[in-house]
């Protein structure tokens, strides 16, 4: 993964980043269509400390685009006022992991044990991940990971 060079003053520490990604519920996923048009959609996610996991509908435009061109950009952010803005941008390529769609009726898939546990707890599914036979997992091992936390700037900012 390429190291963040810009904005070191406001970048999150790894611990801050991990806590932020554990607390946030929705990311924005940007893909590219076959004709080069960008496509952005919201999605739920899990962060395991090194990879971002997306639980996507396999019959979606997003899934189809990623099967043709696996390049992706994802933003997770929060804040209303300028001095509150913070977030993480991840770029890379997706890799489908496990059965698609995921039914959960087959053999357990070891690579999905951690992200499914994180996802189930984060979104209120309890101890057991719910599989509806429509979603499957996409893993992003970040090529770049950029973070920012404008609260570190201090001071008041006019609107």
Secondary structure, 3 states (H helix, E strand, C coil): CECCCCCCCCCCCHHHHHHHHHHCCEEEEEEECCCCCEEEEEEEEEECCCEEEEEEECCCHHHHHHHHCCEEEEEEEECCCHHHCEEEEEEEEEEEECCCCCCCCCCCCHHHHHHHHHHHHHCCCCCCCCCCCCEEEEEEECCEEEEEEHHHHCCCCCC
